[in-house]
Amino acid sequence: MDIVKKEVFTVLVGGSAGNGVKKIGAVLSSFFASMGRHAFEMEDYQSLIKGGHNFCVVSTSIEPIYSHYEKKDIIVTLDERSYKKHKDEATQDGVVVYNSDLVKNADENHIGIPLTTFARKYPNPELRLGVSVISVLFGVLGLSKEELANIIKDNFKDVENNISFANEVYDFFVDHFKEKRIELEKGNKTFPVVSGNEAIPLGAYAGGLDMFFAYPMTPASTILHFLASHTKDFGIGVMHPENEIAVINMAIGAASVGLKTMVASSGGGFALMEEAISLAGMTETPILAVLSSRPGPSTGVPTYTEQGDLYFALNQGHGEFPKIVASPGTHEEAFYLASDLLALAWEFQTVSILLTEKHLSESRKTFEIDLEKSSFADYMKHTDGEYLRYKLTDSGVSPLLFPPSESVIKFSSYEHDEYGLSTEDPEMITKMHDKRFRKYNSIVQKLKTMKTVNVYNTQLGENTPVIFTYGSTTMSVLEALKFGKIEARVIQPIYLEPFPSWELDKFKGVKSYVVEQSVMGSFERLLKEKAGIKVNGHIKKYDGRPFEVESLSKAIKEVLA
């Protein structure tokens, strides 16, 4: 049999909730990573426990990869709905496998396997169906049944039955597979496969996190699941209170006695926290808050992605107080940014918001973590003399003191004097407003010493067109440019409040475009408001799905033409 080598190789598995689609995606991406390859895994699932339509796409390359691909080299569908939806997404030489027990009118060049018949020989047949994907992959790659057995032993329970089922599927597939075998190049170094909702808490932990509070709300929920399963490993406290109002107030209380805290939610859950975020602004309490966006308004589309919460994040809390908002463009950046934002929250005693989207939160990607690059949260400590919780300083930052102490430590939601005692005195009100605003200026000066904007493809000339983007859409843009061999610089502001306009002045007047997932073009509006940049055009997508490489590449070529 002839062998074909693939630069980018993509697998799709589709089925209903309960077929183990998500599990198989994780096994595939980990398998590719074990070969020394890079992988990107995207999950698409409905807000259902059973039934419906779920699918997972895993793309792999020997080079770093930032997105899943639209055209697939292998498609394995476990039910009729998945087959009808995805059968036309294969590459020209792609392999499409379907469950012949459920699909009767299939294309003649596709391979039907009686998966349900095979699976019913064993307990829990519906859960077992996903294992067939591994069998098909190993058949296409020309790998042995011994290697197949090893991957099943490493990843599944009920090993004996799963191996027997996998072998039966493998033998049937190999007998009917007449296409060219595919060979994947192996790399010299293996990388962990990490989701955004694992990278964020890991980064916060590296930054000194002590406690995490959350009430489950997709797509932020898996941060809670991840940390709750590793409390003993990390030595941190994890609490699941009765609602989001309790979440943020407990976090403020814990921070007021010196614990570095983080909260996470999405949409309506984060909206419930807003009043207390304003409380943190008045009490000058450091909090790291993660906002993982999904399509709104209201309940919206819980399990899909969008960038419609930009101004929601920027305008958190009633009243005027300094806050920091930043959005990671990649999983790796999510790790380091979480530690940076926790450190900034404590340095300036304010709220830091890490804004992300379902696409980054729940997708998984290979990358290498360097703990030496992470920040660690520290704060200005009270040393001696009378303690003033809200001492007026040039920077606007007051020393912190925590119990137990002989000094009185007072936090107040009311406007207050330096002791924290409530005041309605106009002169003191003005002084405290000025104090908090001085913190804003101090934050700006700090950010000017940090990397606040990523500029990609710097080797291109100054007259090369510019694409502005932010958040997880950055990954889609980078992969689309690589796929289409498009010459354009990519400008990704990491920090959104304070907005790093000082870094963007050089791009004024350059032919530029915006790519974002927002119906109202909120990022385009922010560029104009904060940096005075008026772009020449935009590409917007707001159907709940992330950009796909081939389609986005085509759209970019069209706007640049």
C-alpha positions as CSV (number, residue, x, y, z in Angstrom):
1,M,0.0,0.0,0.0
2,D,1.3,3.5,-0.9
3,I,2.1,6.0,1.9
4,V,1.0,9.6,2.0
5,K,2.6,12.2,4.3
6,K,0.4,15.0,5.7
7,E,1.6,18.4,7.0
8,V,-1.6,19.0,8.8
9,F,-3.8,16.0,9.8
10,T,-7.3,16.3,11.1
11,V,-9.7,13.8,12.6
12,L,-13.4,14.4,13.4
13,V,-15.6,12.1,15.6
14,G,-19.3,12.7,15.7
15,G,-22.1,11.2,17.8
16,S,-24.7,11.9,20.4
17,A,-24.2,12.9,24.1
18,G,-23.3,9.7,25.9
19,N,-21.2,8.2,23.1
20,G,-17.9,9.4,24.7
21,V,-17.1,11.9,21.9
22,K,-15.3,14.3,24.3
23,K,-13.2,11.4,25.8
24,I,-12.1,10.3,22.4
25,G,-11.0,13.8,21.4
26,A,-8.9,13.9,24.5
27,V,-7.3,10.5,23.7
28,L,-6.6,11.6,20.1
29,S,-4.9,14.8,21.1
30,S,-2.8,13.1,23.8
31,F,-1.8,10.4,21.3
32,F,-0.6,12.9,18.8
33,A,1.3,14.8,21.5
34,S,3.0,11.5,22.5
35,M,4.3,11.4,19.0
36,G,6.1,14.7,19.6
37,R,3.5,16.5,17.5
38,H,1.5,19.6,18.2
39,A,-2.3,19.2,18.5
40,F,-5.4,21.4,18.7
41,E,-8.7,20.0,19.9
42,M,-12.1,21.7,19.5
43,E,-15.3,20.4,21.1
44,D,-18.8,21.2,19.8
45,Y,-21.6,20.0,22.1
46,Q,-25.2,20.9,22.8
47,S,-26.6,21.8,26.2
48,L,-27.9,18.2,26.7
49,I,-26.9,15.3,28.9
50,K,-28.1,12.6,26.5
51,G,-28.9,12.6,22.8
52,G,-28.5,15.6,20.4
53,H,-25.3,16.0,18.3
54,N,-21.8,16.3,19.6
55,F,-18.6,16.3,17.7
56,C,-14.9,16.9,18.3
57,V,-12.2,17.9,15.8
58,V,-8.5,17.3,16.4
59,S,-5.9,18.8,14.1
60,T,-2.2,17.9,14.4
61,S,1.0,19.2,12.9
62,I,4.7,18.8,13.5
63,E,4.8,22.6,13.8
64,P,2.8,24.6,16.4
65,I,-0.9,24.7,15.5
66,Y,-3.5,27.2,16.7
67,S,-6.8,26.0,15.3
68,H,-8.8,23.1,14.1
69,Y,-9.3,22.7,10.3
70,E,-12.5,22.6,8.3
71,K,-11.5,19.7,6.0
72,K,-10.8,16.4,7.7
73,D,-8.6,13.5,6.8
74,I,-10.6,11.0,8.9
75,I,-14.3,11.3,9.8
76,V,-15.9,8.7,12.0
77,T,-19.6,9.1,12.7
78,L,-21.3,7.0,15.4
79,D,-24.9,7.9,14.4
80,E,-27.0,8.9,11.4
81,R,-27.3,12.6,12.3
82,S,-23.5,13.0,12.5
83,Y,-23.0,11.2,9.2
84,K,-25.4,13.5,7.4
85,K,-23.9,16.6,8.9
86,H,-20.3,15.9,8.4
87,K,-19.9,13.4,5.5
88,D,-19.0,16.2,3.0
89,E,-16.3,17.7,5.1
90,A,-13.6,15.2,4.2
91,T,-10.5,16.2,2.2
92,Q,-10.3,14.9,-1.4
93,D,-8.5,11.7,-0.2
94,G,-10.2,11.7,3.2
95,V,-11.6,8.6,4.9
96,V,-15.3,8.6,6.0
97,V,-16.5,5.9,8.3
98,Y,-20.1,5.5,9.4
99,N,-22.2,3.2,11.6
100,S,-23.9,0.9,9.1
101,D,-26.4,-0.2,11.7
102,L,-27.9,3.3,11.8
103,V,-27.1,4.7,8.3
104,K,-28.7,2.9,5.3
105,N,-28.2,5.4,2.4
106,A,-24.5,6.2,2.5
107,D,-22.1,7.2,-0.2
108,E,-20.6,4.2,-1.9
109,N,-17.0,5.4,-1.4
110,H,-17.5,5.6,2.4
111,I,-16.8,2.7,4.7
112,G,-19.7,1.3,6.8
113,I,-18.9,-0.7,9.9
114,P,-21.7,-2.3,12.1
115,L,-20.5,-0.5,15.2
116,T,-23.7,-1.0,17.2
117,T,-23.8,-4.7,16.4
118,F,-20.2,-5.1,17.6
119,A,-20.7,-2.9,20.7
120,R,-23.8,-4.8,21.8
121,K,-21.7,-7.9,22.5
122,Y,-20.4,-6.0,25.6
123,P,-21.8,-4.1,28.5
124,N,-22.7,-0.4,28.1
125,P,-22.6,-0.5,24.3
126,E,-23.4,3.2,23.8
127,L,-20.3,4.3,25.8
128,R,-18.1,1.9,24.0
129,L,-18.8,3.2,20.5
130,G,-16.2,5.9,20.7
131,V,-13.3,3.4,21.0
132,S,-13.9,2.6,17.4
133,V,-12.4,5.9,16.4
134,I,-9.0,4.8,17.7
135,S,-9.3,1.6,15.7
136,V,-10.0,3.5,12.5
137,L,-7.1,5.9,13.2
138,F,-4.6,3.1,13.8
139,G,-5.8,1.3,10.7
140,V,-5.2,4.4,8.5
141,L,-1.8,5.0,10.1
142,G,-0.8,1.4,9.7
143,L,-0.2,0.9,13.4
144,S,-0.4,-2.6,15.0
145,K,-3.1,-4.1,17.3
146,E,-0.5,-4.3,20.0
147,E,-0.1,-0.5,19.9
148,L,-3.9,-0.2,19.8
149,A,-4.2,-2.3,23.0
150,N,-1.6,-0.2,24.7
151,I,-3.5,3.1,24.1
152,I,-6.7,1.5,25.4
153,K,-5.0,0.2,28.5
154,D,-3.7,3.8,29.2
155,N,-7.0,5.6,28.7
156,F,-10.0,3.3,29.3
157,K,-11.6,1.1,31.9
158,D,-13.0,-2.3,31.2
159,V,-9.8,-2.9,29.3
160,E,-10.4,-6.5,28.2
161,N,-13.8,-5.8,26.6
162,N,-12.6,-2.5,25.1
163,I,-9.6,-4.2,23.5
164,S,-11.8,-7.0,22.1
165,F,-14.3,-4.5,20.6
166,A,-11.4,-2.3,19.2
167,N,-9.8,-5.3,17.6
168,E,-13.0,-6.3,15.9
169,V,-13.5,-2.8,14.5
170,Y,-9.8,-2.7,13.5
171,D,-10.0,-6.0,11.5
172,F,-13.2,-5.0,9.8
173,F,-11.8,-1.6,8.8
174,V,-8.5,-2.9,7.5
175,D,-10.3,-5.4,5.4
176,H,-12.3,-2.7,3.7
177,F,-9.7,0.1,3.6
178,K,-8.2,0.4,0.2
179,E,-6.8,3.9,0.3
180,K,-3.3,5.0,0.7
181,R,-1.9,4.7,4.2
182,I,-1.0,8.0,5.9
183,E,2.3,8.5,7.7
184,L,2.7,11.2,10.4
185,E,6.1,12.6,11.1
186,K,7.3,12.2,14.7
187,G,8.8,15.1,16.7
188,N,11.7,15.1,19.1
189,K,9.9,16.5,22.1
190,T,6.5,15.9,23.7
191,F,4.3,18.6,25.1
192,P,1.3,18.5,27.5
193,V,-2.2,19.0,26.1
194,V,-3.9,21.6,28.2
195,S,-7.3,23.3,28.0
196,G,-7.8,27.0,28.6
197,N,-9.7,26.2,31.7
198,E,-6.7,24.2,33.0
199,A,-4.1,26.8,31.9
200,I,-5.9,29.6,33.7
201,P,-6.0,28.0,37.2
202,L,-2.6,26.6,36.8
203,G,-1.3,30.1,36.0
204,A,-3.1,31.5,39.0
205,Y,-1.7,28.7,41.2
206,A,1.8,29.6,40.0
207,G,1.0,33.2,40.9
208,G,0.2,32.3,44.5
209,L,-3.5,31.5,44.5
210,D,-4.9,30.4,47.9
211,M,-8.6,30.0,47.4
212,F,-11.0,29.6,44.5
213,F,-14.8,30.3,44.7
214,A,-17.3,29.4,41.9
215,Y,-20.8,28.4,41.1
216,P,-20.9,26.2,37.9
217,M,-21.8,28.1,34.7
218,T,-20.7,26.9,31.3
219,P,-18.1,27.6,29.9
220,A,-16.3,28.5,33.1
221,S,-17.4,25.4,35.0
222,T,-14.4,23.2,34.2
223,I,-12.1,25.6,36.1
224,L,-14.1,24.6,39.3
225,H,-14.0,20.9,38.3
226,F,-10.2,21.0,37.6
227,L,-9.3,22.8,40.9
228,A,-11.7,20.7,43.0
229,S,-10.0,17.6,41.7
230,H,-6.5,18.9,42.6
231,T,-7.0,20.6,46.0
232,K,-4.7,18.2,47.7
233,D,-2.1,18.4,44.9
234,F,-2.1,22.2,45.0
235,G,-2.8,22.8,48.7
236,I,-5.5,25.4,48.0
237,G,-9.1,25.8,49.1
238,V,-12.0,25.4,46.6
239,M,-15.5,26.4,47.5
240,H,-18.8,25.9,45.6
241,P,-21.3,28.3,47.4
242,E,-25.0,28.5,46.7
243,N,-24.9,31.2,44.0
244,E,-22.6,33.8,42.3
245,I,-23.5,36.5,44.8
246,A,-22.1,34.3,47.6
247,V,-19.1,33.5,45.4
248,I,-17.8,37.0,45.0
249,N,-18.6,38.1,48.6
250,M,-16.9,35.1,50.1
251,A,-13.9,35.8,47.8
252,I,-13.8,39.4,49.0
253,G,-14.0,38.3,52.6
254,A,-11.1,35.8,52.1
255,A,-9.0,38.4,50.4
256,S,-9.6,40.9,53.2
257,V,-7.7,38.5,55.6
258,G,-4.8,38.0,53.2
259,L,-5.8,35.0,51.0
260,K,-5.2,35.4,47.3
261,T,-8.5,34.6,45.7
262,M,-10.0,33.9,42.3
263,V,-13.6,33.6,41.0
264,A,-14.9,32.5,37.6
265,S,-18.2,32.6,35.8
266,S,-20.0,33.5,32.6
267,G,-22.8,35.8,31.4
268,G,-25.6,36.0,33.9
269,G,-23.5,34.4,36.6
270,F,-20.9,37.2,36.3
271,A,-23.7,39.8,36.1
272,L,-24.8,38.6,39.6
273,M,-21.3,39.4,40.8
274,E,-21.3,43.0,39.5
275,E,-22.5,44.8,42.6
276,A,-19.8,43.1,44.7
277,I,-17.2,43.9,42.2
278,S,-18.0,47.5,42.8
279,L,-17.7,46.7,46.5
280,A,-14.2,45.4,45.9
281,G,-13.5,48.7,44.0
282,M,-14.5,50.7,47.1
283,T,-12.8,48.4,49.7
284,E,-9.8,48.2,47.4
285,T,-9.8,44.4,47.7
286,P,-7.6,42.4,45.3
287,I,-9.7,39.9,43.3
288,L,-8.9,37.9,40.1
289,A,-12.2,37.3,38.3
290,V,-12.4,35.1,35.2
291,L,-15.2,35.9,32.7
292,S,-15.5,33.2,30.0
293,S,-17.9,34.4,27.3
294,R,-20.7,32.6,25.6
295,P,-23.4,34.0,23.2
296,G,-26.0,36.2,24.9
297,P,-28.0,38.0,25.9
298,S,-29.6,36.2,28.8
299,T,-29.1,32.5,28.9
300,G,-28.1,32.7,25.3
301,V,-26.4,29.6,23.9
302,P,-24.6,28.0,26.9
303,T,-22.1,25.7,25.2
304,Y,-20.9,27.9,22.3
305,T,-18.6,30.9,21.9
306,E,-18.7,34.6,21.3
307,Q,-16.9,37.9,22.1
308,G,-20.0,39.9,23.0
309,D,-18.9,40.6,26.6
310,L,-16.1,43.0,25.9
311,Y,-17.8,46.2,27.2
312,F,-19.6,44.2,29.9
313,A,-16.1,43.4,31.3
314,L,-14.7,46.9,30.7
315,N,-17.7,48.5,32.6
316,Q,-18.0,46.1,35.5
317,G,-19.3,47.7,38.7
318,H,-21.2,50.9,39.3
319,G,-19.2,54.0,40.1
320,E,-15.7,54.9,39.0
321,F,-12.8,52.9,40.2
322,P,-9.7,51.4,38.6
323,K,-9.8,47.9,37.3
324,I,-7.6,45.8,35.0
325,V,-9.1,43.8,32.1
326,A,-7.0,41.5,29.8
327,S,-7.7,38.7,27.4
328,P,-5.3,35.9,26.4
329,G,-4.8,35.0,22.8
330,T,-3.5,31.5,23.3
331,H,-3.6,28.8,25.9
332,E,0.0,29.5,26.8
333,E,-0.7,33.1,27.2
334,A,-3.7,32.3,29.4
335,F,-1.3,30.5,31.9
336,Y,1.0,33.5,32.2
337,L,-1.7,36.1,32.1
338,A,-3.5,34.5,35.0
339,S,-0.4,34.9,37.2
340,D,0.2,38.4,35.9
341,L,-3.3,39.5,36.7
342,L,-3.3,38.0,40.2
343,A,0.0,39.8,40.8
344,L,-1.4,43.1,39.5
345,A,-4.6,42.8,41.5
346,W,-2.5,42.5,44.7
347,E,0.0,45.1,43.8
348,F,-2.7,47.7,43.1
349,Q,-5.4,46.3,45.4
350,T,-8.1,46.2,42.7
351,V,-10.1,43.9,40.6
352,S,-8.4,42.1,37.7
353,I,-10.7,40.5,35.1
354,L,-9.4,37.8,32.8
355,L,-11.7,37.9,29.8
356,T,-11.8,34.9,27.6
357,E,-14.3,32.9,25.5
358,K,-15.7,29.3,25.4
359,H,-13.4,28.6,22.4
360,L,-10.2,29.1,24.5
361,S,-11.7,27.8,27.7
362,E,-12.7,24.4,26.4
363,S,-10.4,23.8,23.5
364,R,-7.2,21.9,24.2
365,K,-3.7,22.6,22.8
366,T,-0.1,21.5,23.2
367,F,2.3,23.9,24.7
368,E,5.2,24.1,27.1
369,I,5.0,25.8,30.5
370,D,7.9,27.6,31.9
371,L,7.2,28.4,35.6
372,E,10.1,30.9,35.7
373,K,8.1,33.2,33.4
374,S,5.1,33.4,35.7
375,S,4.5,36.3,38.1
376,F,4.0,35.9,41.9
377,A,1.5,38.0,43.8
378,D,2.9,40.3,46.4
379,Y,1.7,43.5,48.1
380,M,2.7,46.6,50.0
381,K,2.9,45.7,53.6
382,H,2.3,47.8,56.7
383,T,5.5,47.9,58.8
384,D,5.1,50.1,61.9
385,G,3.2,53.0,63.4
386,E,-0.5,53.7,63.3
387,Y,-2.3,51.7,60.7
388,L,-4.4,53.5,58.2
389,R,-6.2,51.1,55.8
390,Y,-6.7,53.8,53.2
391,K,-3.6,55.9,53.8
392,L,-3.2,58.6,51.2
393,T,-0.1,57.9,49.2
394,D,1.5,59.3,46.0
395,S,0.8,56.0,44.1
396,G,-2.7,55.7,45.5
397,V,-1.8,52.3,47.0
398,S,-2.1,51.9,50.7
399,P,-0.2,49.4,52.9
400,L,-2.0,46.2,53.8
401,L,-2.3,44.6,57.2
402,F,-4.1,41.4,58.0
403,P,-5.4,39.8,61.3
404,P,-4.4,38.9,63.8
405,S,-3.2,42.3,64.8
406,E,-3.5,44.8,67.6
407,S,-4.4,47.5,65.1
408,V,-7.9,48.2,63.9
409,I,-8.4,46.9,60.4
410,K,-11.5,48.2,58.7
411,F,-12.9,47.7,55.2
412,S,-15.9,49.8,54.3
413,S,-18.4,49.8,51.4
414,Y,-19.2,53.4,52.2
415,E,-17.0,56.2,51.2
416,H,-14.5,56.5,54.0
417,D,-11.5,58.3,55.5
418,E,-8.0,56.9,55.9
419,Y,-9.1,54.8,58.8
420,G,-12.0,53.2,56.9
421,L,-14.6,55.1,58.8
422,S,-17.7,56.3,56.8
423,T,-17.6,59.9,55.7
424,E,-19.8,62.3,53.8
425,D,-17.3,65.1,54.1
426,P,-16.9,66.7,50.6
427,E,-13.2,67.2,51.0
428,M,-12.5,63.6,52.1
429,I,-14.8,62.3,49.3
430,T,-12.7,64.2,46.8
431,K,-9.4,63.0,48.3
432,M,-10.5,59.3,48.1
433,H,-11.6,59.6,44.5
434,D,-8.3,61.2,43.7
435,K,-6.5,58.4,45.6
436,R,-8.2,55.7,43.6
437,F,-7.6,57.6,40.4
438,R,-3.8,57.8,41.2
439,K,-3.9,54.0,41.3
440,Y,-5.2,54.1,37.7
441,N,-2.2,56.2,36.7
442,S,0.1,53.9,38.6
443,I,-1.3,50.9,36.8
444,V,-0.7,52.6,33.4
445,Q,2.9,53.2,34.3
446,K,3.3,49.6,35.4
447,L,1.8,48.3,32.1
448,K,4.2,50.4,30.2
449,T,7.0,48.2,31.6
450,M,5.1,45.0,30.5
451,K,4.2,43.4,27.3
452,T,0.7,44.7,26.6
453,V,0.4,44.0,22.9
454,N,1.5,41.1,20.8
455,V,2.7,41.9,17.3
456,Y,3.0,38.9,14.9
457,N,4.9,38.7,11.6
458,T,7.2,41.6,12.6
459,Q,9.5,40.6,9.7
460,L,7.1,42.2,7.2
461,G,7.4,45.8,6.2
462,E,5.7,48.8,7.7
463,N,3.4,49.1,4.7
464,T,2.1,45.5,5.1
465,P,-1.6,45.4,6.0
466,V,-2.5,45.0,9.7
467,I,-5.2,42.7,11.2
468,F,-6.4,43.7,14.6
469,T,-7.8,41.0,16.8
470,Y,-8.0,39.9,20.4
471,G,-8.7,36.9,22.6
472,S,-9.1,33.4,21.2
473,T,-9.8,34.8,17.7
474,T,-6.0,35.5,17.6
475,M,-5.4,31.8,17.2
476,S,-7.8,31.5,14.3
477,V,-6.2,34.4,12.5
478,L,-2.7,33.1,12.9
479,E,-3.5,29.7,11.5
480,A,-5.6,31.2,8.7
481,L,-2.6,33.4,7.6
482,K,-0.3,30.4,7.7
483,F,-2.7,28.2,5.7
484,G,-3.3,30.8,3.0
485,K,0.3,32.0,2.9
486,I,-1.1,35.6,3.5
487,E,1.3,38.4,4.3
488,A,-0.2,40.5,7.0
489,R,0.8,41.7,10.5
490,V,-1.4,40.6,13.4
491,I,-1.8,43.1,16.3
492,Q,-3.4,41.6,19.4
493,P,-3.9,43.9,22.5
494,I,-3.6,41.7,25.5
495,Y,-4.6,44.4,28.0
496,L,-8.0,46.1,27.3
497,E,-8.3,48.3,30.4
498,P,-6.2,50.4,30.7
499,F,-6.0,50.2,27.0
500,P,-2.4,50.3,25.7
501,S,-2.9,53.1,23.1
502,W,0.7,54.1,23.5
503,E,1.7,50.8,21.8
504,L,-0.8,51.3,18.9
505,D,0.0,54.8,17.7
506,K,2.4,53.5,15.2
507,F,-0.4,51.6,13.4
508,K,-2.5,54.7,12.7
509,G,-3.0,55.3,9.0
510,V,-1.9,51.8,8.0
511,K,-4.3,49.7,6.0
512,S,-6.0,47.7,8.7
513,Y,-8.9,45.3,9.4
514,V,-10.6,43.8,12.4
515,V,-11.5,40.2,13.0
516,E,-13.8,39.5,15.9
517,Q,-16.8,37.4,17.0
518,S,-19.2,40.2,17.8
519,V,-22.4,41.4,16.0
520,M,-21.9,45.0,17.1
521,G,-18.2,45.2,16.4
522,S,-17.2,46.0,20.0
523,F,-13.5,45.5,19.5
524,E,-13.5,47.8,16.4
525,R,-15.3,50.4,18.5
526,L,-12.8,50.1,21.3
527,L,-9.9,50.6,18.9
528,K,-11.5,53.8,17.6
529,E,-12.5,55.1,21.1
530,K,-9.2,54.4,22.9
531,A,-6.6,54.5,20.2
532,G,-8.1,56.7,17.5
533,I,-7.7,53.8,14.9
534,K,-10.3,53.6,12.2
535,V,-10.0,50.4,10.3
536,N,-10.6,49.8,6.6
537,G,-12.9,46.9,7.1
538,H,-13.8,43.9,9.2
539,I,-14.6,40.3,9.4
540,K,-17.3,39.3,11.9
541,K,-18.8,36.0,12.9
542,Y,-21.5,35.6,15.6
543,D,-23.1,32.2,15.1
544,G,-21.7,30.7,18.2
545,R,-19.0,28.8,16.4
546,P,-15.3,29.7,16.2
547,F,-13.7,30.7,12.9
548,E,-12.4,27.8,10.8
549,V,-9.1,28.1,9.1
550,E,-10.0,27.6,5.5
551,S,-13.1,29.9,5.6
552,L,-11.3,32.6,7.5
553,S,-8.3,32.5,5.2
554,K,-10.6,33.0,2.2
555,A,-12.3,35.9,3.9
556,I,-9.0,37.6,4.8
557,K,-7.8,37.3,1.2
558,E,-11.1,38.9,0.0
559,V,-10.8,42.0,2.3
560,L,-7.2,42.5,1.5
561,A,-7.7,42.3,-2.3
